[in-house]
Amino acid sequence: MKIKGIKKAVTESIKNINSGLFSRTYFDTETLEVWTTEFVNANSWIELTDSTVVCIGTGIMTMQDIKETIENIFNKEK
């Protein structure tokens, strides 16, 4: 499975934390794309209206963290 955006998500999560922001990492199970969104604090979020998009983590996530979390999502669906 080819997941798009992992390196960028890791880089952005580190940048966000180092800038004093809070990060949440999201994954689209349909497009297989991962991305990070920055927030002012942990009490901020976006409402997910697309059922194919899930929040897979908060704070700094490594490439390994992201891959393992996504594998777990697909293993639960089986």
DRENTI-965823 format. One line per 5 residues: for each residue x, y, z of C-alpha. Coordinates in nm, 4 decimals. Each point is the difference from the previous one (the first is absolute). Layout:
DRENTI-965823
X Y Z; ...
This chain:
DRENTI-965823
0.0000 0.0000 0.0000; 0.1426 0.3381 -0.1043; -0.0850 0.2708 0.2544; 0.0384 0.3585 -0.1200; 0.1313 0.2854 0.2129
0.1703 -0.1813 0.2885; 0.3296 0.1938 -0.0130; -0.1789 0.3327 -0.0260; -0.2312 -0.0866 0.2915; 0.2955 -0.0906 0.2221
0.1858 0.3203 -0.0932; -0.3084 0.2152 0.0596; -0.0785 -0.1585 0.3369; 0.3552 0.0697 0.1215; -0.0159 0.3573 -0.1345
-0.3354 0.0602 0.1684; 0.1144 -0.1276 0.3393; 0.3239 0.1996 -0.0216; -0.2076 0.3110 -0.0770; -0.2141 -0.0520 0.3102
-0.2987 -0.1306 -0.1931; -0.1947 -0.3251 0.0377; -0.0167 -0.2562 -0.2832; -0.2509 -0.2632 -0.1011; 0.0801 -0.2463 -0.2760
-0.2777 -0.1216 -0.2307; -0.0310 -0.2866 -0.2468; -0.2425 -0.0444 -0.2888; -0.0732 -0.3721 -0.0348; -0.1264 0.0489 -0.3554
0.2812 0.2093 -0.1542; 0.2705 -0.1432 0.2335; 0.1215 0.3523 0.0758; 0.1317 0.1161 0.3378; 0.0400 0.3607 0.1185
0.0467 0.2089 0.3109; -0.2100 0.2967 0.1058; 0.1229 0.2599 0.2481; -0.2097 0.1321 0.2857; 0.0499 0.2640 0.2664
-0.0492 -0.2538 0.2814; -0.1238 -0.3499 0.0828; -0.3566 0.1273 0.0436; -0.0194 0.0927 -0.3689; -0.1148 -0.2375 -0.2722
-0.1782 -0.0244 -0.3325; -0.3259 -0.1809 -0.0448; 0.0489 -0.2910 -0.2372; -0.2920 -0.0274 -0.2392; 0.1571 -0.2544 -0.2355
-0.0302 -0.3542 0.1358; 0.3202 -0.1040 -0.1778; 0.2147 0.2466 0.2020; 0.1216 -0.0956 0.3481; 0.2262 0.1680 0.2531
0.2909 -0.2391 0.0537; 0.1993 0.1912 0.2603; 0.0989 0.3170 0.1771; 0.3347 0.1656 0.0599; 0.3164 -0.1210 -0.1675
-0.0413 -0.3243 -0.1929; 0.2873 -0.1855 -0.1636; -0.0285 -0.1683 -0.3371; -0.0115 -0.3322 0.1834; -0.2805 0.1238 0.2301
-0.2061 0.1049 -0.3009; 0.0568 -0.3236 -0.1921; -0.0847 -0.2191 0.3000; -0.3143 0.1976 0.0806; -0.1209 -0.0245 -0.3583
0.0747 -0.3742 -0.0111; -0.2081 -0.0405 0.3176; -0.2917 0.1864 -0.1621; -0.0023 -0.2374 -0.2972; 0.0480 -0.3086 0.2186
-0.3107 0.0973 0.2042; -0.2051 0.0286 -0.3191; 0.0709 -0.3631 -0.0935
